[in-house]
Amino acid sequence: MSIGTGIVLFVIGAILAFALNLQVDFIDLQLVGYLLMGAGALVFIIGLILMLRKRQSVTTVHSGVDDNGRSVREHRTSTTPDDI
């Protein structure tokens, strides 16, 4: 989600910086475009880093009955190692 947000911010910033030739007295649209492009690039890079660092965990539950007739549940959780 953050990768898409970064791309959208970058594209909107590029449109403001390069495609529009509007002069507004109270704001510099070209500067706002450059700021949005920088923010979009930053969000994109952070999104890539977080996606690459994402760890997956799998939880397995086994249910059964022991020798005394009691219900037994076993939970096992495994995560992906850091060095993948």
N, CA, C and O atoms as a Maestro MAE file, in Angstrom:
{
 s_m_m2io_version
 :::
 2.0.0
}

f_m_ct {
 s_m_title
 :::
 protein
 m_atom[336] {
  # First column is atom index #
  i_m_mmod_type
  r_m_x_coord
  r_m_y_coord
  r_m_z_coord
  i_m_residue_number
  s_m_chain_name
  s_m_pdb_residue_name
  s_m_pdb_atom_name
  i_m_atomic_number
  :::
  1 25 0.818 -1.191 0.000 1 A "MET " " N  " 7
  2 3 0.000 0.000 0.000 1 A "MET " " CA " 6
  3 2 0.861 1.254 0.000 1 A "MET " " C  " 6
  4 15 0.552 2.219 -0.699 1 A "MET " " O  " 8
  5 25 1.944 1.248 0.781 2 A "SER " " N  " 7
  6 3 2.777 2.443 0.837 2 A "SER " " CA " 6
  7 2 3.557 2.637 -0.454 2 A "SER " " C  " 6
  8 15 3.912 3.766 -0.796 2 A "SER " " O  " 8
  9 25 3.831 1.550 -1.180 3 A "ILE " " N  " 7
  10 3 4.530 1.692 -2.452 3 A "ILE " " CA " 6
  11 2 3.631 2.429 -3.445 3 A "ILE " " C  " 6
  12 15 4.095 3.324 -4.151 3 A "ILE " " O  " 8
  13 25 2.380 2.068 -3.503 4 A "GLY " " N  " 7
  14 3 1.431 2.746 -4.380 4 A "GLY " " CA " 6
  15 2 1.219 4.195 -3.988 4 A "GLY " " C  " 6
  16 15 1.096 5.065 -4.851 4 A "GLY " " O  " 8
  17 25 1.176 4.457 -2.690 5 A "THR " " N  " 7
  18 3 1.025 5.830 -2.216 5 A "THR " " CA " 6
  19 2 2.223 6.667 -2.620 5 A "THR " " C  " 6
  20 15 2.067 7.820 -3.023 5 A "THR " " O  " 8
  21 25 3.415 6.102 -2.518 6 A "GLY " " N  " 7
  22 3 4.623 6.815 -2.929 6 A "GLY " " CA " 6
  23 2 4.607 7.147 -4.408 6 A "GLY " " C  " 6
  24 15 4.996 8.244 -4.807 6 A "GLY " " O  " 8
  25 25 4.157 6.201 -5.222 7 A "ILE " " N  " 7
  26 3 4.081 6.443 -6.663 7 A "ILE " " CA " 6
  27 2 3.069 7.537 -6.974 7 A "ILE " " C  " 6
  28 15 3.328 8.406 -7.807 7 A "ILE " " O  " 8
  29 25 1.920 7.498 -6.310 8 A "VAL " " N  " 7
  30 3 0.882 8.514 -6.537 8 A "VAL " " CA " 6
  31 2 1.385 9.899 -6.135 8 A "VAL " " C  " 6
  32 15 1.176 10.868 -6.865 8 A "VAL " " O  " 8
  33 25 2.043 10.001 -4.985 9 A "LEU " " N  " 7
  34 3 2.594 11.295 -4.558 9 A "LEU " " CA " 6
  35 2 3.620 11.807 -5.557 9 A "LEU " " C  " 6
  36 15 3.635 12.993 -5.887 9 A "LEU " " O  " 8
  37 25 4.477 10.914 -6.038 10 A "PHE " " N  " 7
  38 3 5.502 11.316 -6.992 10 A "PHE " " CA " 6
  39 2 4.880 11.816 -8.295 10 A "PHE " " C  " 6
  40 15 5.328 12.823 -8.844 10 A "PHE " " O  " 8
  41 25 3.857 11.126 -8.793 11 A "VAL " " N  " 7
  42 3 3.213 11.526 -10.045 11 A "VAL " " CA " 6
  43 2 2.496 12.865 -9.889 11 A "VAL " " C  " 6
  44 15 2.595 13.724 -10.766 11 A "VAL " " O  " 8
  45 25 1.778 13.052 -8.789 12 A "ILE " " N  " 7
  46 3 1.095 14.332 -8.561 12 A "ILE " " CA " 6
  47 2 2.119 15.459 -8.454 12 A "ILE " " C  " 6
  48 15 1.910 16.550 -8.984 12 A "ILE " " O  " 8
  49 25 3.227 15.186 -7.765 13 A "GLY " " N  " 7
  50 3 4.290 16.190 -7.659 13 A "GLY " " CA " 6
  51 2 4.899 16.523 -9.003 13 A "GLY " " C  " 6
  52 15 5.180 17.689 -9.280 13 A "GLY " " O  " 8
  53 25 5.109 15.518 -9.851 14 A "ALA " " N  " 7
  54 3 5.669 15.768 -11.180 14 A "ALA " " CA " 6
  55 2 4.712 16.588 -12.037 14 A "ALA " " C  " 6
  56 15 5.138 17.452 -12.803 14 A "ALA " " O  " 8
  57 25 3.428 16.315 -11.905 15 A "ILE " " N  " 7
  58 3 2.437 17.107 -12.656 15 A "ILE " " CA " 6
  59 2 2.470 18.556 -12.192 15 A "ILE " " C  " 6
  60 15 2.452 19.472 -13.014 15 A "ILE " " O  " 8
  61 25 2.519 18.768 -10.883 16 A "LEU " " N  " 7
  62 3 2.562 20.141 -10.378 16 A "LEU " " CA " 6
  63 2 3.863 20.842 -10.759 16 A "LEU " " C  " 6
  64 15 3.856 22.036 -11.058 16 A "LEU " " O  " 8
  65 25 4.970 20.117 -10.751 17 A "ALA " " N  " 7
  66 3 6.264 20.743 -11.002 17 A "ALA " " CA " 6
  67 2 6.507 21.008 -12.486 17 A "ALA " " C  " 6
  68 15 7.077 22.040 -12.841 17 A "ALA " " O  " 8
  69 25 6.086 20.096 -13.349 18 A "PHE " " N  " 7
  70 3 6.486 20.189 -14.745 18 A "PHE " " CA " 6
  71 2 5.359 20.465 -15.727 18 A "PHE " " C  " 6
  72 15 5.602 21.066 -16.773 18 A "PHE " " O  " 8
  73 25 4.146 20.050 -15.429 19 A "ALA " " N  " 7
  74 3 3.082 20.128 -16.429 19 A "ALA " " CA " 6
  75 2 2.203 21.360 -16.295 19 A "ALA " " C  " 6
  76 15 1.645 21.821 -17.291 19 A "ALA " " O  " 8
  77 25 2.065 21.899 -15.108 20 A "LEU " " N  " 7
  78 3 1.180 23.050 -14.920 20 A "LEU " " CA " 6
  79 2 1.967 24.358 -15.004 20 A "LEU " " C  " 6
  80 15 3.064 24.479 -14.460 20 A "LEU " " O  " 8
  81 25 1.382 25.326 -15.696 21 A "ASN " " N  " 7
  82 3 1.996 26.650 -15.792 21 A "ASN " " CA " 6
  83 2 1.073 27.694 -15.167 21 A "ASN " " C  " 6
  84 15 0.787 28.728 -15.772 21 A "ASN " " O  " 8
  85 25 0.619 27.416 -13.968 22 A "LEU " " N  " 7
  86 3 -0.269 28.342 -13.277 22 A "LEU " " CA " 6
  87 2 0.532 29.207 -12.319 22 A "LEU " " C  " 6
  88 15 1.470 28.731 -11.680 22 A "LEU " " O  " 8
  89 25 0.167 30.459 -12.222 23 A "GLN " " N  " 7
  90 3 0.779 31.370 -11.262 23 A "GLN " " CA " 6
  91 2 -0.263 31.707 -10.193 23 A "GLN " " C  " 6
  92 15 -1.303 32.300 -10.480 23 A "GLN " " O  " 8
  93 25 0.040 31.316 -8.969 24 A "VAL " " N  " 7
  94 3 -0.841 31.598 -7.850 24 A "VAL " " CA " 6
  95 2 -0.055 32.491 -6.897 24 A "VAL " " C  " 6
  96 15 1.123 32.243 -6.638 24 A "VAL " " O  " 8
  97 25 -0.705 33.532 -6.375 25 A "ASP " " N  " 7
  98 3 0.002 34.508 -5.541 25 A "ASP " " CA " 6
  99 2 0.424 33.945 -4.191 25 A "ASP " " C  " 6
  100 15 1.474 34.332 -3.678 25 A "ASP " " O  " 8
  101 25 -0.348 33.053 -3.603 26 A "PHE " " N  " 7
  102 3 -0.113 32.637 -2.229 26 A "PHE " " CA " 6
  103 2 0.696 31.351 -2.091 26 A "PHE " " C  " 6
  104 15 1.051 30.988 -0.970 26 A "PHE " " O  " 8
  105 25 1.007 30.637 -3.192 27 A "ILE " " N  " 7
  106 3 1.766 29.392 -3.091 27 A "ILE " " CA " 6
  107 2 2.535 29.155 -4.388 27 A "ILE " " C  " 6
  108 15 2.056 29.477 -5.475 27 A "ILE " " O  " 8
  109 25 3.726 28.590 -4.259 28 A "ASP " " N  " 7
  110 3 4.536 28.233 -5.412 28 A "ASP " " CA " 6
  111 2 4.264 26.763 -5.756 28 A "ASP " " C  " 6
  112 15 4.746 25.860 -5.071 28 A "ASP " " O  " 8
  113 25 3.501 26.536 -6.806 29 A "LEU " " N  " 7
  114 3 3.103 25.179 -7.164 29 A "LEU " " CA " 6
  115 2 4.285 24.319 -7.595 29 A "LEU " " C  " 6
  116 15 4.266 23.105 -7.398 29 A "LEU " " O  " 8
  117 25 5.306 24.927 -8.177 30 A "GLN " " N  " 7
  118 3 6.482 24.164 -8.576 30 A "GLN " " CA " 6
  119 2 7.221 23.632 -7.345 30 A "GLN " " C  " 6
  120 15 7.674 22.487 -7.348 30 A "GLN " " O  " 8
  121 25 7.348 24.436 -6.308 31 A "LEU " " N  " 7
  122 3 7.986 23.992 -5.067 31 A "LEU " " CA " 6
  123 2 7.159 22.885 -4.403 31 A "LEU " " C  " 6
  124 15 7.713 21.898 -3.919 31 A "LEU " " O  " 8
  125 25 5.842 23.052 -4.383 32 A "VAL " " N  " 7
  126 3 4.972 22.014 -3.828 32 A "VAL " " CA " 6
  127 2 5.131 20.716 -4.616 32 A "VAL " " C  " 6
  128 15 5.137 19.633 -4.032 32 A "VAL " " O  " 8
  129 25 5.260 20.818 -5.930 33 A "GLY " " N  " 7
  130 3 5.476 19.640 -6.758 33 A "GLY " " CA " 6
  131 2 6.772 18.932 -6.404 33 A "GLY " " C  " 6
  132 15 6.796 17.707 -6.277 33 A "GLY " " O  " 8
  133 25 7.857 19.698 -6.242 34 A "TYR " " N  " 7
  134 3 9.133 19.088 -5.860 34 A "TYR " " CA " 6
  135 2 9.058 18.442 -4.478 34 A "TYR " " C  " 6
  136 15 9.626 17.373 -4.256 34 A "TYR " " O  " 8
  137 25 8.357 19.091 -3.558 35 A "LEU " " N  " 7
  138 3 8.199 18.507 -2.219 35 A "LEU " " CA " 6
  139 2 7.400 17.203 -2.272 35 A "LEU " " C  " 6
  140 15 7.750 16.231 -1.604 35 A "LEU " " O  " 8
  141 25 6.343 17.187 -3.055 36 A "LEU " " N  " 7
  142 3 5.554 15.957 -3.196 36 A "LEU " " CA " 6
  143 2 6.357 14.850 -3.876 36 A "LEU " " C  " 6
  144 15 6.216 13.679 -3.524 36 A "LEU " " O  " 8
  145 25 7.189 15.206 -4.838 37 A "MET " " N  " 7
  146 3 8.033 14.207 -5.490 37 A "MET " " CA " 6
  147 2 9.031 13.617 -4.490 37 A "MET " " C  " 6
  148 15 9.267 12.409 -4.486 37 A "MET " " O  " 8
  149 25 9.615 14.468 -3.646 38 A "GLY " " N  " 7
  150 3 10.536 13.969 -2.619 38 A "GLY " " CA " 6
  151 2 9.844 13.092 -1.604 38 A "GLY " " C  " 6
  152 15 10.361 12.045 -1.214 38 A "GLY " " O  " 8
  153 25 8.666 13.526 -1.177 39 A "ALA " " N  " 7
  154 3 7.912 12.721 -0.214 39 A "ALA " " CA " 6
  155 2 7.492 11.388 -0.837 39 A "ALA " " C  " 6
  156 15 7.533 10.357 -0.167 39 A "ALA " " O  " 8
  157 25 7.094 11.396 -2.096 40 A "GLY " " N  " 7
  158 3 6.710 10.171 -2.774 40 A "GLY " " CA " 6
  159 2 7.871 9.202 -2.901 40 A "GLY " " C  " 6
  160 15 7.701 7.999 -2.704 40 A "GLY " " O  " 8
  161 25 9.053 9.719 -3.228 41 A "ALA " " N  " 7
  162 3 10.235 8.857 -3.322 41 A "ALA " " CA " 6
  163 2 10.577 8.261 -1.961 41 A "ALA " " C  " 6
  164 15 10.930 7.086 -1.863 41 A "ALA " " O  " 8
  165 25 10.473 9.071 -0.917 42 A "LEU " " N  " 7
  166 3 10.772 8.598 0.435 42 A "LEU " " CA " 6
  167 2 9.779 7.516 0.877 42 A "LEU " " C  " 6
  168 15 10.184 6.492 1.427 42 A "LEU " " O  " 8
  169 25 8.504 7.738 0.643 43 A "VAL " " N  " 7
  170 3 7.481 6.748 1.008 43 A "VAL " " CA " 6
  171 2 7.677 5.459 0.214 43 A "VAL " " C  " 6
  172 15 7.501 4.367 0.754 43 A "VAL " " O  " 8
  173 25 8.039 5.579 -1.065 44 A "PHE " " N  " 7
  174 3 8.290 4.409 -1.899 44 A "PHE " " CA " 6
  175 2 9.460 3.588 -1.357 44 A "PHE " " C  " 6
  176 15 9.370 2.364 -1.266 44 A "PHE " " O  " 8
  177 25 10.547 4.253 -1.002 45 A "ILE " " N  " 7
  178 3 11.733 3.557 -0.474 45 A "ILE " " CA " 6
  179 2 11.426 2.901 0.865 45 A "ILE " " C  " 6
  180 15 11.829 1.762 1.099 45 A "ILE " " O  " 8
  181 25 10.719 3.601 1.746 46 A "ILE " " N  " 7
  182 3 10.346 3.020 3.045 46 A "ILE " " CA " 6
  183 2 9.437 1.812 2.842 46 A "ILE " " C  " 6
  184 15 9.573 0.807 3.540 46 A "ILE " " O  " 8
  185 25 8.514 1.906 1.893 47 A "GLY " " N  " 7
  186 3 7.633 0.778 1.600 47 A "GLY " " CA " 6
  187 2 8.405 -0.432 1.099 47 A "GLY " " C  " 6
  188 15 8.099 -1.562 1.479 47 A "GLY " " O  " 8
  189 25 9.406 -0.208 0.248 48 A "LEU " " N  " 7
  190 3 10.232 -1.318 -0.224 48 A "LEU " " CA " 6
  191 2 11.009 -1.966 0.914 48 A "LEU " " C  " 6
  192 15 11.092 -3.191 1.002 48 A "LEU " " O  " 8
  193 25 11.576 -1.140 1.781 49 A "ILE " " N  " 7
  194 3 12.344 -1.668 2.912 49 A "ILE " " CA " 6
  195 2 11.454 -2.492 3.832 49 A "ILE " " C  " 6
  196 15 11.835 -3.585 4.252 49 A "ILE " " O  " 8
  197 25 10.288 -1.979 4.142 50 A "LEU " " N  " 7
  198 3 9.370 -2.709 5.024 50 A "LEU " " CA " 6
  199 2 8.874 -3.992 4.384 50 A "LEU " " C  " 6
  200 15 8.674 -4.991 5.075 50 A "LEU " " O  " 8
  201 25 8.671 -3.980 3.070 51 A "MET " " N  " 7
  202 3 8.225 -5.187 2.386 51 A "MET " " CA " 6
  203 2 9.318 -6.259 2.396 51 A "MET " " C  " 6
  204 15 9.029 -7.444 2.562 51 A "MET " " O  " 8
  205 25 10.560 -5.842 2.219 52 A "LEU " " N  " 7
  206 3 11.660 -6.799 2.206 52 A "LEU " " CA " 6
  207 2 11.948 -7.355 3.600 52 A "LEU " " C  " 6
  208 15 12.421 -8.484 3.730 52 A "LEU " " O  " 8
  209 25 11.668 -6.574 4.637 53 A "ARG " " N  " 7
  210 3 11.914 -7.024 6.001 53 A "ARG " " CA " 6
  211 2 10.745 -7.795 6.604 53 A "ARG " " C  " 6
  212 15 10.843 -8.305 7.720 53 A "ARG " " O  " 8
  213 25 9.665 -7.877 5.882 54 A "LYS " " N  " 7
  214 3 8.451 -8.513 6.402 54 A "LYS " " CA " 6
  215 2 8.712 -9.978 6.722 54 A "LYS " " C  " 6
  216 15 9.235 -10.722 5.893 54 A "LYS " " O  " 8
  217 25 8.355 -10.370 7.894 55 A "ARG " " N  " 7
  218 3 8.513 -11.752 8.326 55 A "ARG " " CA " 6
  219 2 7.153 -12.421 8.300 55 A "ARG " " C  " 6
  220 15 6.136 -11.817 8.639 55 A "ARG " " O  " 8
  221 25 7.156 -13.650 7.901 56 A "GLN " " N  " 7
  222 3 5.912 -14.406 7.880 56 A "GLN " " CA " 6
  223 2 5.922 -15.389 9.037 56 A "GLN " " C  " 6
  224 15 6.950 -15.988 9.353 56 A "GLN " " O  " 8
  225 25 4.780 -15.543 9.655 57 A "SER " " N  " 7
  226 3 4.649 -16.533 10.714 57 A "SER " " CA " 6
  227 2 3.463 -17.445 10.394 57 A "SER " " C  " 6
  228 15 2.436 -17.013 9.870 57 A "SER " " O  " 8
  229 25 3.645 -18.705 10.726 58 A "VAL " " N  " 7
  230 3 2.611 -19.705 10.479 58 A "VAL " " CA " 6
  231 2 2.280 -20.355 11.805 58 A "VAL " " C  " 6
  232 15 3.167 -20.854 12.498 58 A "VAL " " O  " 8
  233 25 1.010 -20.352 12.159 59 A "THR " " N  " 7
  234 3 0.562 -20.997 13.387 59 A "THR " " CA " 6
  235 2 -0.243 -22.236 13.017 59 A "THR " " C  " 6
  236 15 -1.189 -22.170 12.232 59 A "THR " " O  " 8
  237 25 0.147 -23.360 13.594 60 A "THR " " N  " 7
  238 3 -0.528 -24.625 13.345 60 A "THR " " CA " 6
  239 2 -1.180 -25.088 14.642 60 A "THR " " C  " 6
  240 15 -0.532 -25.112 15.688 60 A "THR " " O  " 8
  241 25 -2.437 -25.452 14.581 61 A "VAL " " N  " 7
  242 3 -3.171 -25.915 15.747 61 A "VAL " " CA " 6
  243 2 -3.623 -27.344 15.496 61 A "VAL " " C  " 6
  244 15 -4.268 -27.640 14.489 61 A "VAL " " O  " 8
  245 25 -3.270 -28.237 16.440 62 A "HIS " " N  " 7
  246 3 -3.718 -29.623 16.377 62 A "HIS " " CA " 6
  247 2 -4.631 -29.876 17.570 62 A "HIS " " C  " 6
  248 15 -4.274 -29.565 18.706 62 A "HIS " " O  " 8
  249 25 -5.776 -30.423 17.319 63 A "SER " " N  " 7
  250 3 -6.717 -30.757 18.390 63 A "SER " " CA " 6
  251 2 -6.870 -32.268 18.456 63 A "SER " " C  " 6
  252 15 -6.816 -32.966 17.443 63 A "SER " " O  " 8
  253 25 -7.061 -32.748 19.665 64 A "GLY " " N  " 7
  254 3 -7.241 -34.184 19.828 64 A "GLY " " CA " 6
  255 2 -7.710 -34.510 21.227 64 A "GLY " " C  " 6
  256 15 -8.059 -33.623 22.007 64 A "GLY " " O  " 8
  257 25 -7.714 -35.805 21.535 65 A "VAL " " N  " 7
  258 3 -8.146 -36.294 22.842 65 A "VAL " " CA " 6
  259 2 -7.017 -37.150 23.402 65 A "VAL " " C  " 6
  260 15 -6.480 -38.008 22.701 65 A "VAL " " O  " 8
  261 25 -6.650 -36.916 24.688 66 A "ASP " " N  " 7
  262 3 -5.585 -37.714 25.292 66 A "ASP " " CA " 6
  263 2 -6.135 -39.039 25.823 66 A "ASP " " C  " 6
  264 15 -7.303 -39.358 25.600 66 A "ASP " " O  " 8
  265 25 -5.311 -39.800 26.515 67 A "ASP " " N  " 7
  266 3 -5.704 -41.127 27.010 67 A "ASP " " CA " 6
  267 2 -6.816 -41.063 28.050 67 A "ASP " " C  " 6
  268 15 -7.565 -42.028 28.197 67 A "ASP " " O  " 8
  269 25 -6.943 -39.963 28.770 68 A "ASN " " N  " 7
  270 3 -7.962 -39.822 29.805 68 A "ASN " " CA " 6
  271 2 -9.277 -39.266 29.268 68 A "ASN " " C  " 6
  272 15 -10.232 -39.100 30.026 68 A "ASN " " O  " 8
  273 25 -9.336 -38.976 27.967 69 A "GLY " " N  " 7
  274 3 -10.568 -38.461 27.380 69 A "GLY " " CA " 6
  275 2 -10.671 -36.951 27.420 69 A "GLY " " C  " 6
  276 15 -11.723 -36.402 27.094 69 A "GLY " " O  " 8
  277 25 -9.613 -36.266 27.811 70 A "ARG " " N  " 7
  278 3 -9.630 -34.806 27.847 70 A "ARG " " CA " 6
  279 2 -9.230 -34.239 26.491 70 A "ARG " " C  " 6
  280 15 -8.450 -34.835 25.749 70 A "ARG " " O  " 8
  281 25 -9.781 -33.089 26.196 71 A "SER " " N  " 7
  282 3 -9.462 -32.418 24.942 71 A "SER " " CA " 6
  283 2 -8.077 -31.777 25.046 71 A "SER " " C  " 6
  284 15 -7.741 -31.161 26.058 71 A "SER " " O  " 8
  285 25 -7.291 -31.927 23.999 72 A "VAL " " N  " 7
  286 3 -5.922 -31.394 23.986 72 A "VAL " " CA " 6
  287 2 -5.746 -30.572 22.713 72 A "VAL " " C  " 6
  288 15 -6.143 -30.989 21.625 72 A "VAL " " O  " 8
  289 25 -5.142 -29.396 22.873 73 A "ARG " " N  " 7
  290 3 -4.835 -28.545 21.724 73 A "ARG " " CA " 6
  291 2 -3.350 -28.213 21.761 73 A "ARG " " C  " 6
  292 15 -2.810 -27.873 22.813 73 A "ARG " " O  " 8
  293 25 -2.702 -28.310 20.630 74 A "GLU " " N  " 7
  294 3 -1.280 -28.000 20.526 74 A "GLU " " CA " 6
  295 2 -1.102 -26.865 19.512 74 A "GLU " " C  " 6
  296 15 -1.570 -26.953 18.376 74 A "GLU " " O  " 8
  297 25 -0.421 -25.804 19.941 75 A "HIS " " N  " 7
  298 3 -0.164 -24.645 19.085 75 A "HIS " " CA " 6
  299 2 1.323 -24.600 18.762 75 A "HIS " " C  " 6
  300 15 2.156 -24.697 19.664 75 A "HIS " " O  " 8
  301 25 1.662 -24.456 17.497 76 A "ARG " " N  " 7
  302 3 3.050 -24.278 17.069 76 A "ARG " " CA " 6
  303 2 3.109 -23.078 16.144 76 A "ARG " " C  " 6
  304 15 2.319 -22.964 15.208 76 A "ARG " " O  " 8
  305 25 4.050 -22.183 16.410 77 A "THR " " N  " 7
  306 3 4.242 -21.008 15.570 77 A "THR " " CA " 6
  307 2 5.661 -21.017 15.058 77 A "THR " " C  " 6
  308 15 6.612 -21.156 15.828 77 A "THR " " O  " 8
  309 25 5.799 -20.869 13.756 78 A "SER " " N  " 7
  310 3 7.140 -20.792 13.158 78 A "SER " " CA " 6
  311 2 7.221 -19.503 12.333 78 A "SER " " C  " 6
  312 15 6.255 -19.105 11.682 78 A "SER " " O  " 8
  313 25 8.385 -18.865 12.375 79 A "THR " " N  " 7
  314 3 8.607 -17.632 11.613 79 A "THR " " CA " 6
  315 2 9.746 -17.865 10.637 79 A "THR " " C  " 6
  316 15 10.581 -18.753 10.807 79 A "THR " " O  " 8
  317 25 9.745 -17.026 9.604 80 A "THR " " N  " 7
  318 3 10.818 -17.132 8.630 80 A "THR " " CA " 6
  319 2 12.108 -16.575 9.230 80 A "THR " " C  " 6
  320 15 12.060 -15.587 9.963 80 A "THR " " O  " 8
  321 25 13.251 -17.178 8.939 81 A "PRO " " N  " 7
  322 3 14.499 -16.687 9.499 81 A "PRO " " CA " 6
  323 2 14.896 -15.335 8.890 81 A "PRO " " C  " 6
  324 15 14.430 -14.975 7.809 81 A "PRO " " O  " 8
  325 25 15.754 -14.597 9.587 82 A "ASP " " N  " 7
  326 3 16.164 -13.266 9.148 82 A "ASP " " CA " 6
  327 2 17.092 -13.301 7.944 82 A "ASP " " C  " 6
  328 15 17.153 -12.329 7.191 82 A "ASP " " O  " 8
  329 25 17.817 -14.401 7.744 83 A "ASP " " N  " 7
  330 3 18.857 -14.424 6.719 83 A "ASP " " CA " 6
  331 2 18.386 -14.892 5.353 83 A "ASP " " C  " 6
  332 15 19.204 -15.322 4.540 83 A "ASP " " O  " 8
  333 25 17.083 -14.821 5.079 84 A "ILE " " N  " 7
  334 3 16.577 -15.230 3.759 84 A "ILE " " CA " 6
  335 2 16.780 -14.113 2.772 84 A "ILE " " C  " 6
  336 15 16.424 -14.250 1.601 84 A "ILE " " O  " 8
  :::
 }
 m_bond[335] {
  # First column is bond index #
  i_m_from
  i_m_to
  i_m_order
  :::
  1 1 2 1
  2 2 3 1
  3 3 4 2
  4 3 5 1
  5 5 6 1
  6 6 7 1
  7 7 8 2
  8 7 9 1
  9 9 10 1
  10 10 11 1
  11 11 12 2
  12 11 13 1
  13 13 14 1
  14 14 15 1
  15 15 16 2
  16 15 17 1
  17 17 18 1
  18 18 19 1
  19 19 20 2
  20 19 21 1
  21 21 22 1
  22 22 23 1
  23 23 24 2
  24 23 25 1
  25 25 26 1
  26 26 27 1
  27 27 28 2
  28 27 29 1
  29 29 30 1
  30 30 31 1
  31 31 32 2
  32 31 33 1
  33 33 34 1
  34 34 35 1
  35 35 36 2
  36 35 37 1
  37 37 38 1
  38 38 39 1
  39 39 40 2
  40 39 41 1
  41 41 42 1
  42 42 43 1
  43 43 44 2
  44 43 45 1
  45 45 46 1
  46 46 47 1
  47 47 48 2
  48 47 49 1
  49 49 50 1
  50 50 51 1
  51 51 52 2
  52 51 53 1
  53 53 54 1
  54 54 55 1
  55 55 56 2
  56 55 57 1
  57 57 58 1
  58 58 59 1
  59 59 60 2
  60 59 61 1
  61 61 62 1
  62 62 63 1
  63 63 64 2
  64 63 65 1
  65 65 66 1
  66 66 67 1
  67 67 68 2
  68 67 69 1
  69 69 70 1
  70 70 71 1
  71 71 72 2
  72 71 73 1
  73 73 74 1
  74 74 75 1
  75 75 76 2
  76 75 77 1
  77 77 78 1
  78 78 79 1
  79 79 80 2
  80 79 81 1
  81 81 82 1
  82 82 83 1
  83 83 84 2
  84 83 85 1
  85 85 86 1
  86 86 87 1
  87 87 88 2
  88 87 89 1
  89 89 90 1
  90 90 91 1
  91 91 92 2
  92 91 93 1
  93 93 94 1
  94 94 95 1
  95 95 96 2
  96 95 97 1
  97 97 98 1
  98 98 99 1
  99 99 100 2
  100 99 101 1
  101 101 102 1
  102 102 103 1
  103 103 104 2
  104 103 105 1
  105 105 106 1
  106 106 107 1
  107 107 108 2
  108 107 109 1
  109 109 110 1
  110 110 111 1
  111 111 112 2
  112 111 113 1
  113 113 114 1
  114 114 115 1
  115 115 116 2
  116 115 117 1
  117 117 118 1
  118 118 119 1
  119 119 120 2
  120 119 121 1
  121 121 122 1
  122 122 123 1
  123 123 124 2
  124 123 125 1
  125 125 126 1
  126 126 127 1
  127 127 128 2
  128 127 129 1
  129 129 130 1
  130 130 131 1
  131 131 132 2
  132 131 133 1
  133 133 134 1
  134 134 135 1
  135 135 136 2
  136 135 137 1
  137 137 138 1
  138 138 139 1
  139 139 140 2
  140 139 141 1
  141 141 142 1
  142 142 143 1
  143 143 144 2
  144 143 145 1
  145 145 146 1
  146 146 147 1
  147 147 148 2
  148 147 149 1
  149 149 150 1
  150 150 151 1
  151 151 152 2
  152 151 153 1
  153 153 154 1
  154 154 155 1
  155 155 156 2
  156 155 157 1
  157 157 158 1
  158 158 159 1
  159 159 160 2
  160 159 161 1
  161 161 162 1
  162 162 163 1
  163 163 164 2
  164 163 165 1
  165 165 166 1
  166 166 167 1
  167 167 168 2
  168 167 169 1
  169 169 170 1
  170 170 171 1
  171 171 172 2
  172 171 173 1
  173 173 174 1
  174 174 175 1
  175 175 176 2
  176 175 177 1
  177 177 178 1
  178 178 179 1
  179 179 180 2
  180 179 181 1
  181 181 182 1
  182 182 183 1
  183 183 184 2
  184 183 185 1
  185 185 186 1
  186 186 187 1
  187 187 188 2
  188 187 189 1
  189 189 190 1
  190 190 191 1
  191 191 192 2
  192 191 193 1
  193 193 194 1
  194 194 195 1
  195 195 196 2
  196 195 197 1
  197 197 198 1
  198 198 199 1
  199 199 200 2
  200 199 201 1
  201 201 202 1
  202 202 203 1
  203 203 204 2
  204 203 205 1
  205 205 206 1
  206 206 207 1
  207 207 208 2
  208 207 209 1
  209 209 210 1
  210 210 211 1
  211 211 212 2
  212 211 213 1
  213 213 214 1
  214 214 215 1
  215 215 216 2
  216 215 217 1
  217 217 218 1
  218 218 219 1
  219 219 220 2
  220 219 221 1
  221 221 222 1
  222 222 223 1
  223 223 224 2
  224 223 225 1
  225 225 226 1
  226 226 227 1
  227 227 228 2
  228 227 229 1
  229 229 230 1
  230 230 231 1
  231 231 232 2
  232 231 233 1
  233 233 234 1
  234 234 235 1
  235 235 236 2
  236 235 237 1
  237 237 238 1
  238 238 239 1
  239 239 240 2
  240 239 241 1
  241 241 242 1
  242 242 243 1
  243 243 244 2
  244 243 245 1
  245 245 246 1
  246 246 247 1
  247 247 248 2
  248 247 249 1
  249 249 250 1
  250 250 251 1
  251 251 252 2
  252 251 253 1
  253 253 254 1
  254 254 255 1
  255 255 256 2
  256 255 257 1
  257 257 258 1
  258 258 259 1
  259 259 260 2
  260 259 261 1
  261 261 262 1
  262 262 263 1
  263 263 264 2
  264 263 265 1
  265 265 266 1
  266 266 267 1
  267 267 268 2
  268 267 269 1
  269 269 270 1
  270 270 271 1
  271 271 272 2
  272 271 273 1
  273 273 274 1
  274 274 275 1
  275 275 276 2
  276 275 277 1
  277 277 278 1
  278 278 279 1
  279 279 280 2
  280 279 281 1
  281 281 282 1
  282 282 283 1
  283 283 284 2
  284 283 285 1
  285 285 286 1
  286 286 287 1
  287 287 288 2
  288 287 289 1
  289 289 290 1
  290 290 291 1
  291 291 292 2
  292 291 293 1
  293 293 294 1
  294 294 295 1
  295 295 296 2
  296 295 297 1
  297 297 298 1
  298 298 299 1
  299 299 300 2
  300 299 301 1
  301 301 302 1
  302 302 303 1
  303 303 304 2
  304 303 305 1
  305 305 306 1
  306 306 307 1
  307 307 308 2
  308 307 309 1
  309 309 310 1
  310 310 311 1
  311 311 312 2
  312 311 313 1
  313 313 314 1
  314 314 315 1
  315 315 316 2
  316 315 317 1
  317 317 318 1
  318 318 319 1
  319 319 320 2
  320 319 321 1
  321 321 322 1
  322 322 323 1
  323 323 324 2
  324 323 325 1
  325 325 326 1
  326 326 327 1
  327 327 328 2
  328 327 329 1
  329 329 330 1
  330 330 331 1
  331 331 332 2
  332 331 333 1
  333 333 334 1
  334 334 335 1
  335 335 336 2
  :::
 }
}
